[in-house]
Amino acid sequence: MQHSSLYTIVFAAVLCIVCSIVVASSAVGLHERQEHNKLIDQQKKVLAVVGLLPEGKTSDAEITRLFEERLEPRVVALATGEYVEGLDPLEFDQSRASKDPATSRAAESNAARVRRIPDNALIYVLRDEGEVAALVLPIEGMGLWSTLYGYVALEGDGQTILGLTFYQHGETAGLGGEVDNPRWKALWPGRRVFDERWEPEIAVIKGAAGPPAEDPYRVDGISGATLTGNGVTNALHFWLGEKGFGSFLAKYRAEAGVQ
């Protein structure tokens, strides 16, 4: 009986059922912790892109406290540039909204290869003594192997880059994955986004760019990762242009008196 076909089938079936129960139980049991870690990582990325992430080991509670004290989440209607009232930013899931035909629209063909545009988007506002010190805007776009998801922070003038970071991608380590390298990210602060017509001009080039004061619209390329660099450029142009946050930024500049 022990070596019969029936025994083998029954044993395999029981083993599969037990393993399925263990895996399912682990997934359910760890879901809350996974969601917590995801939230903390997001808060760290947003704090980092505006230069507020503390150095050294910091507790989750401290990260959350600093995030809630300094950053104001707001939901923006991309079509009008208006803040959306009555929609809780803490409950809004932009990724889910982008996938739902009821809360998004198909994007026209574009270099960033963005397929759907959400009706609303989640941004973060950093204030200093009541004045806007920075705007943190989500961006995404196709690199070489994957979609890069990240944040760009603009100074209060709505034009100068304060920081750039990515929180999810599948680019090759040591090549396109260098978008995570602190040395490369340090090249972005002080660069300018728009030309005199308020069209996105910033670009990752092939080779070396000058310092921000002399070469404000260009950033060093990543050696061996030209297509990833192009993807970063395309993502910035899409989301900071008219199809993305263009209406919001135009309205912001008008209200802030930025010429």
C-alpha positions, -999 to +999 in steps of 0.1 A: +000+000+000+028+024+009+043+022-026+010+021-045-002+048-069-031+056-046-008+062-017+014+086-037-016+106-049-032+108-015+001+118+002+008+145-025-028+159-021-025+161+017+009+177+015-004+203-010-034+211+012-012+215+043+013+237+025-016+258+010-030+263+045+004+273+059+010+298+031-024+313+032-023+316+070+011+333+067-001+357+041-032+367+061-012+369+093+015+391+078-007+413+057-011+440+084+027+441+090+034+442+053+010+472+049+026+489+078+061+485+063+049+497+030+035+529+046+067+535+065+088+531+034+066+555+015+069+581+044+107+576+043+109+583+006+088+614+008+108+627+038+140+619+019+131+637-013+126+669+007+157+664+028+139+657+061+148+620+066+169+618+098+203+602+095+210+569+113+185+544+126+151+559+133+120+542+148+089+538+128+070+560+153+095+588+148+092+586+110+055+588+112+055+616+137+079+637+116+059+629+084+026+640+099+041+671+115+058+684+083+039+671+053+004+677+043-012+651+019-036+666-007-056+650-035-055+670-068-078+668-097-055+665-127-079+679-152-085+712-133-055+715-110-079+720-081-076+704-047-103+677-042-124+683-012-143+656+005-118+629-004-096+617+024-060+617+013-052+590+039-077+567+023-069+575-013-050+549-033-037+564-065-024+531-078-059+515-075-075+546-090-052+543-120-064+508-127-102+515-123-119+527-155-144+546-133-116+567-118-091+569-146-088+573-184-067+557-211-036+577-219-028+586-255+005+572-268+034+587-249+071+583-245+068+574-208+045+546-218+019+555-192-012+535-200-038+551-177-041+585-160-060+587-128-086+614-124-070+624-091-035+622-078-020+623-043+007+649-036+024+662-005+029+698+005+058+709+028+052+742+046+076+765+064+060+791+086+028+788+066+044+792+032+048+764+007+085+752+008+081+722-015+056+702-035+061+664-037+046+649-069+044+612-078+058+602-112+061+569-131+074+558-165+089+529-183+127+524-180+145+496-198+130+466-181+104+480-158+081+509-147+099+533-124+077+547-096+090+577-077+086+612-064+100+646-076+101+674-051+099+710-064+108+740-043+082+767-035+088+784-069+072+753-086+103+752-109+135+743-091+141+706-082+147+699-046+150+661-049+142+630-069+138+595-057+123+561-068+106+536-045+099+508-070+115+495-102+131+465-117+161+480-134+194+461-136+216+464-105+247+484-112+233+499-144+197+513-145+194+504-108+218+533-102+188+556-101+189+546-064+225+557-060+227+587-036+255+602-056+233+603-087+203+616-068+226+643-054+230+658-089+193+668-091+188+695-064+190+730-080+182+719-115+153+736-133+123+719-148+107+743-173+118+766-201+105+802-205+072+788-219+067+766-189+073+735-210+093+706-193+130+710-204+148+689-178+166+659-192+190+631-183+217+633-210+243+608-223+276+618-206+283+645-180+263+677-175+276+709-158+267+721-123+231+734-118+242+771-120+258+766-154+237+737-169+203+739-151+183+717-175+205+687-178+216+659-155+245+633-159+235+601-176+241+567-159+269+548-176+255+518-195+219+528-188+209+553-214+174+538-218+168+540-181+179+577-181+156+583-211+128+567-190+134+592-162+133+621-186+101+608-202+084+603-168+093+638-157+081+654-189+048+634-188+038+641-152+051+677-151+034+685-184-001+691-195-012+655-193-001+652-156+003+680-131+005+708-157-028+724-147-021+721-110+014+737-114+000+765-135-027+773-110-002+771-082+022+795-099-006+819-106-017+819-070+018+822-057+027+850-080+055+830-097+064+845-131 
